[in-house]
Amino acid sequence: MIVAFSVAPSGTPQPGHAGETEDGSVHDAVAAAVRVVRESGLPNRTSSMFTEIEGEWDEVFAVVKRATEAVAPFGSRISLVIKADIRPGHSGELDGKVARLESALDASGE
């Protein structure tokens, strides 16, 4: 399965944490979450709005949970958005789906 998720803190940070910057950026909190994902060893990719991770149900959601917990010190609330592509028997789809899309675009002359 592939899970795309976005996690961000809001509210008052716990003592000793910077929390949001003056411009509303939460990059330090997001970096803490992405660090957890990258250390998991599962295939992953991060874009400007979501992090995608690929693996089996239990291992992927365990990483999402740890990433969410890593954001907790940065605010009194956490927003978590999750989208999942559950396709049993398939792996390598994090790159495979994009490769098929690029191939279709090339075939159509885009």
Summary of the structure (lengths in Angstrom):
residues: 110
radius of gyration: 16.2
end to end distance: 28.9
largest distance: 55.2
contacts: 296
relative contact order: 0.26
helix: 42%
strand: 23%
